[in-house]
């Protein structure tokens, strides 16, 4: 029994027990809606029970044992002129069927699976039950009807259908699987309203290595060579925390490295950075290194046979110390004096160099291993030696050298090395000789001077004068006199005074000056280098004969006025330092008053005094000059007061 306002909107009654067969007759009534007036009281029960109730309207046929409903509207007051309507709807017909509900259990829309035999499970619900034989499913165009590859199970009012293909049914990576449940009906044959359709993705391949920053088989010299590996995944993406890289070497390294300890993943560029230094790995020279990404999972769920691991990969490279060439002879930019200057190149290599890779340009000419100018190895080590052949010696100027890359036995190239030095084969030159060659020197005391300059056709290849190498020797009747110690230098001009040098000359002799000097190239007293360029230059002049002469006559010795107090004598061979020279002063009585046997301040003078230092009386005096006992000059001189 139901009382307003809790009256159901409709009711049904069948001629058979529920659930009704589609052919069973069903009575139905609507208590609300469609202008029906909702009763105040609604009863559903047995017909025989309700026939004993006093009704305002009672059926005229005999009672029978069936279900019945009773509608009751409470009495209402109807005013004059008003009308009250009471209406309900009632009818007979076949039962209305609700189609089953079907839904996807797994895999759901857009799921990614890795199984090549991925199963599909569908749940179907209907209160009357599901007819298992009605289940039809189409997968990627292939249609299956229960029980073809389909299992069925039930839980309460829900039926479960699982489609399980043969292994290998899904073979294409990133294949989109289109599924349609075409039919699933209840036990009365009522089918779903429309096919249940969706799709999912099959991802059976793991990530793939697409690039290496170092080519397979490459030769590198960095013993902690960083590596970048490009990795992509076609669909589900990369689980970067899963990455493991294995590094193995011939020398015995066998190590896994992980993110945060030598590995860094850049998701923007899909690049895996490998830093052996951060992992504590240092390779050995002459070792092969193998690197493999042994684990890199995609994001396919575990419940769908995932995740997929990375596809097979790996590469190797070789660590070697490539040839390193250094020019050691001569040093760069030096000036050497050797026209056949040897060039020595020191080669450092962790293995050996290929001899045929030796290619050396010298002043534009190419020389190779096997040419007579190239010797390798030289000096008992990894030395490349170059020496120009006869007729091809260097002249003044630069020597430009280029060594092309050397290769070791593994093919690792070194660097191109450029070098330059200079050759100076021109000695210094002398000029401005004085006294000039062939001249006759009248002066009793004179200077010998000259100018030295280092010259050459290339200003950059002039090593410069070595002033310490200048040596001057004077050759005359007195022998060879080295006067180098008495040289005075002003720039490149050299001067020596003959008196200061203690030189001795005789009249009419030929004097030869010999100047020796050298330039200043690089010369560390090593047999690999040539000594400086040296010049020895000579020129000669003549010493003129010295006549007899005296300067002042008469003389007036007076210490007070210092005027005409003395007279100076010149005489033959006065310049000689080896001959005995004397001046004898006699008075008119032939009395020797003074003997002068040495010059005073370089001059032969008589000051009017006797050997005791007393001023002689005025008068006429006779002088006699002898050289080596031979009288060469004589005359008179007056002394006045």
Secondary structure as UniProt FT lines:
FT   STRAND          2..3
FT   TURN            4..5
FT   STRAND          10..14
FT   TURN            22..23
FT   STRAND          25..30
FT   TURN            34..35
FT   STRAND          41..46
FT   HELIX           47..50
FT   TURN            51..52
FT   STRAND          67..72
FT   TURN            80..81
FT   STRAND          89..94
FT   STRAND          101..106
FT   TURN            109..110
FT   STRAND          112..113
FT   TURN            116..117
FT   STRAND          120..125
FT   TURN            127..128
FT   STRAND          130..139
FT   TURN            140..141
FT   STRAND          142..145
FT   TURN            146..149
FT   STRAND          150..155
FT   TURN            156..157
FT   STRAND          158..163
FT   TURN            167..168
FT   TURN            173..174
FT   STRAND          175..186
FT   TURN            187..188
FT   STRAND          196..202
FT   STRAND          208..212
FT   TURN            216..217
FT   STRAND          219..220
FT   TURN            223..224
FT   STRAND          227..232
FT   STRAND          238..249
FT   TURN            250..251
FT   STRAND          254..259
FT   STRAND          261..266
FT   TURN            267..270
FT   STRAND          271..274
FT   TURN            276..280
FT   TURN            285..286
FT   STRAND          287..298
FT   HELIX           302..304
FT   STRAND          315..319
FT   STRAND          324..329
FT   TURN            332..333
FT   STRAND          335..336
FT   TURN            339..340
FT   STRAND          343..348
FT   HELIX           355..357
FT   STRAND          359..362
FT   TURN            363..364
FT   STRAND          365..368
FT   TURN            369..370
FT   TURN            372..373
FT   STRAND          374..375
FT   TURN            379..380
FT   STRAND          383..386
FT   TURN            390..391
FT   STRAND          397..403
FT   STRAND          407..408
FT   TURN            409..410
FT   STRAND          417..423
FT   STRAND          428..434
FT   TURN            437..438
FT   STRAND          440..441
FT   STRAND          447..454
FT   HELIX           459..461
FT   STRAND          465..476
FT   TURN            477..478
FT   STRAND          479..482
FT   HELIX           484..486
FT   STRAND          488..490
FT   TURN            491..492
FT   STRAND          493..497
FT   TURN            498..502
FT   TURN            507..508
FT   STRAND          510..519
FT   TURN            527..528
FT   STRAND          534..543
FT   STRAND          549..550
FT   TURN            559..561
FT   STRAND          567..570
FT   TURN            572..575
FT   STRAND          581..586
FT   TURN            588..589
FT   STRAND          592..596
FT   TURN            601..602
FT   STRAND          603..606
FT   TURN            611..612
FT   STRAND          619..627
FT   TURN            628..629
FT   STRAND          630..639
//
